Amino acid sequence: MWRVRRELAVFKILGGLVCAGLAVYWWLAGDVRGVILAVPAAVLVGAMGLRDLIVPVRLAADESGITVVHGFAGKRHVPWEAIWDIKVDVRRRWGLRSEMLEIDTGDHLHVFSPQELGASPTEVAAALRRRGT
């Protein structure tokens, strides 16, 4: 079972609260442009943090298959036979290396970041491959 770290969820919610506070401050100061920037940021970052608290487990594996988060807070079970490919997409850009876990089920491509998994996508992919065989 791989989940979002609780600290990251709390950090996102605090960021949403800071943006909301800035929106109120700019509203009282009469800065409409600041409000226009801060309100969507507060909603977006707050919603991301709320999702992390509601559905912290992004990926789980058992004998019958995997369960992935689908949509905002829904879950989808995928049997091992329906999984076409499990791979890690590694990219280098501006001197930084990033990894994303990709699980291809034919009709859906489920993509997970290290932050969503709370672990390295390479390690998760290896564990899934061992479990699925």
C-alpha angles and dihedrals in degrees: 000000000000122000145174112266111253091228090061092052092050090047091054093049091049089050089053091051091050090051090049090050090051090050091054092046093050091045090055090045091052095242103144094178091057091051091049089055099040101047097058090042091052092049095045098045092041092051091050090052092046091052089051090054096043096045108019094158107079099171133019131174131201138158094284098047142281133312117214134183110254122191119343099327107343126118131219127194115214119191117226091247091060094056110099100180142358114198143152118234109212120191133178120206131161091352094306127114120215131185130199126184112226122195112187116200097171096250096043137034111209112200124192130185125212088253092057093048099040086222142065112290089223091058092045092050091051091049092049092049091051092047095046096053 
